[in-house]
């Protein structure tokens, strides 16, 4: 299924602005995108952003840390939710 051309163009413009930002180094942006991809369980996103991160200088250790960050956030979220459920 194809999206309408204006929707595709709007997304491409948005993504171009995000990934083309000069506020952070591109490697860091891609590591963040990879970590979020792991947290959201998006395999195509993980493949794309890990490759982009490597292309911009990330190494395996940095990618592993990005996975650990995603795991930590997920585990922390579940921990807090469980504690809240038990308090009620």
C-alpha positions as CSV (number, residue, x, y, z in Angstrom):
1,X,0.0,0.0,0.0
2,X,1.4,3.4,-1.0
3,X,0.8,6.4,1.1
4,X,-0.4,9.6,-0.5
5,X,2.5,11.6,-2.1
6,X,2.0,14.6,0.2
7,X,2.2,12.3,3.3
8,X,5.4,10.7,2.1
9,X,6.8,14.2,1.3
10,X,5.9,15.5,4.7
11,X,7.5,12.5,6.5
12,X,10.7,12.7,4.4
13,X,11.0,16.5,5.2
14,X,10.4,15.8,8.9
15,X,12.9,12.9,9.0
16,X,15.4,14.9,7.0
17,X,15.2,17.7,9.5
18,X,15.6,15.3,12.5
19,X,18.5,13.3,11.1
20,X,20.2,16.3,9.5
21,X,20.2,18.3,12.7
22,X,23.6,19.8,13.7
23,X,22.7,19.9,17.4
24,X,24.0,16.4,18.0
25,X,26.6,14.4,16.0
26,X,24.9,12.0,13.5
27,X,26.4,9.0,15.2
28,X,24.6,9.9,18.5
29,X,21.3,10.6,16.7
30,X,21.6,7.1,15.1
31,X,22.5,5.4,18.4
32,X,19.4,7.1,19.9
33,X,17.2,6.0,17.0
34,X,18.6,2.4,17.3
35,X,17.9,2.3,21.0
36,X,14.4,3.5,20.4
37,X,13.9,0.9,17.7
38,X,14.9,-1.8,20.1
39,X,12.5,-0.4,22.7
40,X,9.7,-0.3,20.1
41,X,10.6,-3.8,18.7
42,X,10.9,-2.5,15.1
43,X,13.3,-4.9,13.4
44,X,13.5,-3.0,10.1
45,X,14.2,0.1,12.1
46,X,16.9,-1.7,14.2
47,X,18.6,-2.9,11.0
48,X,18.5,0.5,9.4
49,X,19.6,2.6,12.4
50,X,22.4,0.1,13.4
51,X,23.8,0.3,9.9
52,X,23.5,4.1,9.9
53,X,25.2,4.3,13.3
54,X,28.1,2.1,12.1
55,X,28.3,4.2,8.9
56,X,28.7,7.3,11.1
57,X,31.4,5.7,13.3
58,X,29.6,3.7,16.0
59,X,31.2,0.5,17.1
60,X,29.7,-2.8,18.5
61,X,30.3,-1.7,22.1
62,X,28.3,1.5,21.5
63,X,25.5,-0.4,19.9
64,X,25.5,-2.9,22.7
65,X,25.2,0.0,25.2
66,X,22.3,1.4,23.2
67,X,20.5,-2.0,23.6
68,X,21.2,-2.0,27.3
69,X,19.7,1.5,27.6
70,X,16.5,0.3,25.9
71,X,16.4,-2.8,28.1
72,X,16.9,-0.6,31.2
73,X,14.1,1.8,30.3
74,X,11.8,-1.1,29.6
75,X,12.6,-2.9,32.8
76,X,12.3,0.3,34.8
77,X,8.9,1.1,33.3
78,X,7.7,-2.4,34.3
79,X,9.2,-2.1,37.7
80,X,7.4,1.2,38.4
81,X,4.1,-0.1,37.1
82,X,4.3,-3.2,39.2
83,X,5.1,-1.2,42.3
84,X,2.1,1.1,41.6
85,X,-0.2,-1.9,41.1
86,X,0.9,-3.4,44.4
87,X,0.4,-0.2,46.3
88,X,-3.3,0.1,45.4
